[in-house]
């Protein structure tokens, strides 16, 4: 790349390099005539020499210069100097969405869902404004989207963030499709091209809607819907393949958001939103319906951060450290956005399922108070795994609470007697009308939990068996306790396997041991070396599975957490006793340090899909075994939906009957006359 920093091109003094793109290099410059900062795009000479690109440049300059919208970067000037073509536009102090997503992916984080929807709605509104003036972007990808922090929100109901679009009409994708020679480097554009762009069909505003749907998918899931590196891969995947459903990657994602992405990424343009304004309205409506739980808990494996707070902290760092190069117009001089300060980001994390007991409090915090944001709890960094290993599960264990359409939540049990109910004063508050105010009681007796129904209206069920009111029954780790729409599992019930090490002898003390064969060799490890004689360590782990009910083919997530005092290895195995499922088994073992957790993803598919009939339930077993042979099991269900429902099948038969009737009538008339 040619170095021209410090030189002058026309009335622009080159100050610094901002970034590079498929069309050219972007510089931060100063307009010496008007005394204002600008962004100057110096276009590659090889691209300018192509007639098609010359036509696009002239058309883009003519039309984009007339646009005036908060979401579109204003175009100031276009010219040629010393054989070089350049475009001068407004200077936007912010960060490019491409570098933001790369930074979040490196740290395994994601943005708040409300910020994602508002930013995407702003982009859609800018596209709608351009489409009304017959201008299609044609090259929409995160590198052409800039985000800046506002002093005040543009609307009262949205965060103080503004997304802006650049490079209208400067697509280097060949007009004849990807089978022909591209006008430049299209590697960044390939994952976002619409199917009609891949084959050279006519383009309109719905082309940009498809690209925006891919961007929204990436912002929510943290990954692209398709891995595309070559033009032939782009043709195959964009034209023929369907992306993995968003709700299989993010179990807690609201259905309305997943439907917006699915509609925007429909292969045929006629099935998408017909205008960008329709998509913007759908995004705004979905954002209004979000609860505080939806904002943070749509992706349980990642730390949800606030971009507003992140940009504010970056601005404070620039004030305190003037020597640090600012992040402007999409890229800083560093290869990645600077990391966040060591102070943990605190977000209002709400729960409509369980009201946890915070440290230092005797009474639980109700779900209603959490929803209002009066109590702020720290979100665990994905490096929940980096927490001190001294934090152990209490002696009463831990329960996992699941709700349809929501990711599972875990709650440490800290008392020997707990009341479950809808009241905010309950020890475990379940905020749903299907739960009575005082529904059930849990009591710890002789190392196990007893559950008692307190005369609830909906009843309490253990493995599908309804309990007699006021009668206590044991609640075992392998059993499901159902209260209203909630399912509770006791995941902290694995009896601790105590490893007594003395000299070269190793003894395992516990209840869940292999029933046959020799005990596997279990060599304990410790940061300080070998354990001395007489010392005892605890090997304990928990198992969490979600979703418990998979729609058709899907991904089953298995979370294993090492709650013991020693490093351990775990083998995850899925079993289908009916033989009706195809299960992609995980490979190898998971090694976890004390306090760490790891997630395994397994693909579950039915071997055969019925033509018609009712939805069939196929249960399967998830089994986790550690090196000492301790086993934990859980169950989940795959829903095998037929190709045609009963109503659809009867409708097909009825249409076929009418067709045969008409055909018979025609033949009868033909033979008669």
C-alpha positions, -999 to 999 in steps of 0.1 A, spaced: 0 0 0 14 34 -10 23 57 19 10 92 13 4 103 50 16 139 54 11 147 17 -16 168 1 -41 157 -25 -61 186 -40 -74 206 -10 -71 176 14 -41 171 37 -36 134 45 -35 129 83 -37 91 89 -48 58 75 -82 47 87 -86 13 69 -87 -6 36 -116 -20 16 -123 -38 -16 -125 -5 -35 -96 15 -20 -78 29 10 -96 53 34 -76 82 50 -85 107 76 -78 141 60 -83 177 67 -100 200 42 -76 230 42 -102 252 25 -132 246 48 -111 237 79 -130 205 86 -121 168 90 -131 144 62 -127 108 52 -110 104 18 -114 71 -1 -86 67 -26 -98 43 -52 -75 16 -67 -64 26 -102 -71 -9 -116 -108 -6 -105 -112 29 -119 -100 19 -154 -129 -6 -157 -158 9 -176 -184 -7 -154 -168 8 -123 -165 42 -139 -203 41 -146 -210 31 -110 -188 58 -96 -206 85 -117 -240 72 -108 -231 69 -71 -216 104 -68 -246 119 -86 -272 103 -64 -255 98 -30 -245 135 -29 -283 144 -29 -291 121 1 -296 136 35 -304 111 62 -288 104 96 -280 68 87 -261 77 54 -227 93 55 -228 126 35 -207 126 3 -188 159 -1 -166 157 -32 -155 135 -61 -125 142 -83 -93 130 -100 -59 142 -92 -26 129 -106 -44 100 -122 -61 90 -89 -98 90 -83 -110 99 -48 -143 103 -29 -145 127 1 -172 122 27 -180 132 62 -157 120 90 -176 97 114 -158 93 148 -169 58 157 -161 21 152 -169 -1 122 -193 -29 128 -169 -53 112 -141 -46 137 -167 -46 166 -179 -81 156 -143 -94 153 -135 -80 188 -166 -95 203 -159 -129 186 -123 -129 200 -136 -123 235 -167 -145 230 -191 -118 239 -223 -103 223 -243 -71 224 -275 -65 242 -304 -76 221 -322 -43 223 -291 -25 210 -288 -50 181 -325 -45 171 -323 -7 173 -291 -5 152 -305 -28 126 -337 -8 124 -317 24 118 -298 7 90 -331 -5 75 -345 30 77 -315 44 59 -319 17 32 -356 25 28 -347 62 23 -322 53 -4 -345 28 -21 -372 54 -24 -347 74 -45 -339 43 -66 -305 38 -51 -295 3 -41 -264 -3 -19 -254 -36 -35 -225 -42 -11 -239 -42 24 -216 -58 49 -203 -49 84 -173 -31 70 -196 -5 54 -215 2 86 -201 27 112 -214 31 147 -209 62 169 -220 72 204 -246 101 206 -249 126 234 -286 119 236 -308 92 220 -324 100 186 -356 85 200 -367 83 237 -371 45 235 -337 36 220 -300 37 232 -278 67 223 -262 49 193 -262 58 156 -254 35 127 -243 50 94 -239 35 59 -210 41 35 -200 31 0 -234 32 -17 -233 17 -52 -196 8 -50 -200 -29 -51 -172 -49 -68 -195 -79 -74 -197 -86 -112 -230 -76 -127 -231 -110 -146 -229 -130 -114 -200 -148 -96 -194 -170 -127 -178 -139 -143 -146 -120 -134 -152 -97 -104 -143 -60 -105 -121 -63 -74 -115 -82 -42 -149 -96 -32 -138 -118 -3 -154 -96 23 -187 -94 4 -192 -131 -4 -209 -141 29 -235 -113 25 -244 -115 -12 -280 -121 -21 -288 -152 -43 -297 -130 -72 -263 -113 -70 -246 -147 -72 -262 -156 -105 -265 -121 -121 -303 -116 -119 -319 -81 -116 -312 -63 -83 -335 -41 -63 -340 -30 -27 -348 -66 -16 -311 -74 -24 -300 -51 5 -327 -67 27 -311 -101 23 -277 -87 32 -291 -70 62 -307 -102 73 -273 -119 72 -258 -91 93 -285 -94 119 -280 -132 120 -243 -126 127 -249 -100 154 -273 -122 173 -256 -156 169 -220 -144 169 -213 -163 137 -221 -161 100 -250 -183 87 -227 -196 60 -189 -201 58 -180 -187 24 -145 -182 11 -149 -188 -26 -174 -176 -53 -186 -212 -60 -192 -217 -23 -213 -185 -22 -234 -197 -52 -240 -231 -36 -248 -218 0 -268 -187 -8 -288 -204 -35 -294 -239 -21 -286 -242 16 -306 -229 46 -288 -216 76 -290 -232 110 -321 -218 128 -312 -190 152 -332 -204 181 -311 -236 180 -280 -215 185 -297 -190 210 -324 -210 228 -337 -179 246 -341 -157 215 -376 -143 211 -395 -160 183 -403 -126 167 -366 -118 162 -359 -152 146 -389 -148 123 -375 -114 111 -341 -129 102 -357 -159 85 -380 -137 64 -352 -113 54 -330 -142 43 -356 -160 22 -340 -172 -10 -367 -158 -33 -370 -120 -33 -408 -123 -32 -407 -141 1 -387 -113 19 -398 -80 33 -408 -61 1 -395 -28 15 -368 -19 40 -393 2 59 -414 -29 66 -383 -46 80 -375 -15 101 -411 -15 115 -409 -52 124 -376 -46 142 -390 -16 161 -420 -37 172 -399 -66 183 -377 -42 203 -407 -28 221 -419 -62 231 -385 -72 247 -385 -79 284 -354 -73 305 -347 -111 305 -348 -111 266 -322 -84 265 -295 -104 283 -304 -141 284 -309 -149 247 -274 -164 246 -265 -181 279 -229 -190 269 -217 -155 263 -213 -124 283 -238 -98 271 -222 -63 271 -236 -28 264 -221 -11 234 -232 22 249 -211 16 280 -183 2 259 -180 33 236 -183 56 267 -153 38 283 -133 40 251 -140 78 251 -129 81 287 -97 62 279 -90 86 250 -93 116 274 -70 101 301 -45 87 275 -41 112 247 -12 93 233 -35 64 224 -47 66 188 -85 72 186 -109 47 171 -124 66 142 -144 59 111 -143 22 115 -107 13 125 -80 24 150 -43 20 144 -44 -11 165 -53 -44 147 -82 -49 172 -103 -25 193 -87 -20 226 -99 -44 253 -122 -33 280 -109 -22 314 -105 -48 341 -136 -36 359 -164 -60 352 -194 -47 334 -225 -47 356 -258 -52 339 -293 -55 352 -299 -93 347 -335 -102 352 -351 -136 357 -387 -145 353 -379 -180 366 -361 -180 399 -354 -153 425 -319 -159 437 -307 -151 472 -279 -125 469 -250 -126 492 -256 -106 524 -295 -109 520 -318 -130 540 -347 -127 517 -347 -135 480 -350 -108 453 -383 -111 435 -385 -114 398 -406 -82 397 -378 -62 413 -353 -76 390 -374 -67 360 -376 -31 372 -338 -29 373 -337 -19 410 -312 -47 417 -281 -50 396 -262 -83 394 -229 -88 377 -231 -108 345 -205 -136 345 -178 -132 319 -176 -162 296 -146 -167 317 -170 -177 345 -145 -204 341 -118 -181 355 -136 -175 388 -119 -186 419 -121 -223 424 -129 -217 461 -165 -210 451 -182 -243 455 -217 -256 454 -234 -255 488 -240 -286 507 -276 -286 496 -267 -287 459 -280 -268 430 -312 -269 408 -317 -261 372 -349 -244 363 -362 -245 327 -391 -228 310 -404 -233 275 -387 -209 251 -361 -198 277 -326 -211 284 -320 -230 317 -311 -211 348 -292 -225 378 -298 -217 414 -276 -226 444 -296 -239 473 -285 -223 506 -312 -234 531 -326 -267 543 -362 -256 538 -375 -237 508 -409 -225 497 -417 -225 460 -445 -201 448 -456 -171 429 -453 -147 458 -423 -124 457 -415 -135 493 -411 -171 483 -376 -186 486 -379 -196 449 -403 -172 432 -417 -185 398 -435 -156 382 -463 -173 362 -500 -177 367 -497 -215 364 -479 -214 398 -498 -210 431 -488 -184 456 -476 -211 479 -472 -241 456 -447 -266 471 -421 -271 498 -386 -285 496 -370 -299 528 -335 -313 532 -337 -346 553 -308 -371 557 -289 -359 527 -317 -357 502 -346 -335 492 -382 -342 500 -409 -323 481 -444 -316 494 -473 -301 476 -490 -273 496 -524 -277 481 -517 -260 449 -543 -255 422 -523 -269 393 -506 -297 412 -470 -308 416 -456 -336 395 -425 -357 399 -416 -376 367 -452 -371 355 -468 -385 387 -490 -360 405 -483 -357 442 -509 -360 469 -513 -327 487 -494 -324 520 -476 -357 514 -437 -356 512 -420 -378 487 -382 -380 478 -369 -360 449 -340 -378 433 -314 -363 409 -327 -382 379 -363 -370 384 -380 -340 369 -400 -318 393 -427 -300 373 -445 -270 388 -467 -251 364 -448 -244 332 -414 -249 349 -393 -280 351 -368 -283 380 -338 -307 381 -315 -312 410 -281 -311 393 -260 -307 424 -270 -340 438 -240 -361 427 -225 -375 459 -190 -361 463 -164 -386 453 -137 -382 479 -102 -391 468 -80 -400 498 -44 -400 488 -18 -416 510 15 -424 495 9 -444 464 -25 -456 474 -57 -440 461 -91 -448 475 -125 -435 461 -153 -430 486 -187 -423 472 -221 -438 462 -219 -437 424 -191 -461 414 -187 -485 386 -206 -516 393 -183 -539 373 -147 -541 365 -117 -524 380 -118 -489 392 -103 -466 365 -69 -451 374 -75 -415 387 -43 -396 392 -51 -365 411 -33 -333 401 -28 -301 420 -11 -268 413 11 -272 443 22 -307 434 11 -341 447 -13 -344 476 3 -353 509 -8 -383 529 -41 -379 546 -54 -351 524 -88 -354 508 -100 -338 476 -135 -338 461 -144 -347 426 -179 -334 418 -195 -321 386 -229 -310 374 -248 -315 341 -271 -291 323 -289 -298 291 -309 -274 268 -332 -273 251 -350 -303 267 -374 -304 237 -358 -301 203 -380 -292 173 -373 -317 145 -335 -317 138 -315 -296 162 -285 -290 183 -285 -303 219 -262 -283 242 -246 -302 271 -229 -281 298 -206 -298 322 -191 -279 351 -163 -292 373 -174 -284 409 -147 -304 426 -112 -296 438 -92 -314 411 -88 -312 373 -109 -338 357 -119 -352 323 -154 -360 312 -168 -382 284 -202 -371 270 -223 -398 253 -259 -396 239 -280 -428 237 -311 -435 217 -327 -467 230 -355 -466 203 -331 -466 174 -351 -439 156 -326 -411 159 -293 -402 142 -270 -387 168 -237 -371 160 -216 -380 190 -190 -356 205 -154 -367 200 -128 -369 227 -129 -359 263 -134 -325 280 -107 -315 304 -118 -290 330 -100 -273 358 -117 -268 391 -145 -243 387 -144 -244 349 -173 -254 326 -174 -266 290 -202 -271 265 -206 -298 239 -229 -296 209 -245 -326 194 -266 -328 163 -298 -349 167 -319 -359 136 -347 -384 131 -339 -413 109 -372 -411 91 -398 -384 89 -434 -396 87 -456 -384 58 -486 -375 80 -500 -380 114 -493 -364 148 -460 -351 162 -440 -380 176 -418 -377 207 -384 -395 206 -366 -394 240 -329 -398 243 -304 -400 272 -274 -378 278 -247 -394 299 -216 -378 313 -189 -399 330 -157 -386 347 -124 -404 350 -134 -420 383 -164 -436 367 -190 -413 383 -220 -410 359 -247 -384 356 -277 -387 333 -304 -365 319 -330 -369 293 -343 -348 264 -369 -352 237 -368 -347 199 -401 -338 183 -405 -356 149 -430 -336 129 -446 -352 99 -442 -337 64 -479 -330 62 -502 -324 92 -536 -343 93 -554 -312 80 -529 -307 51 -531 -344 42 -569 -343 41 -567 -311 20 -544 -328 -5 -568 -357 -8 -598 -334 -13 -580 -315 -41 -570 -348 -57 -606 -360 -54 -619 -328 -71 -593 -332 -99 -604 -367 -106 -640 -357 -105 -634 -329 -131 -614 -353 -152 -641 -379 -151 -667 -353 -161 -646 -341 -191 -642 -377 -203 -679 -384 -199 -688 -353 -219 -662 -362 -246 -675 -397 -250 -711 -386 -250 -708 -359 -277 
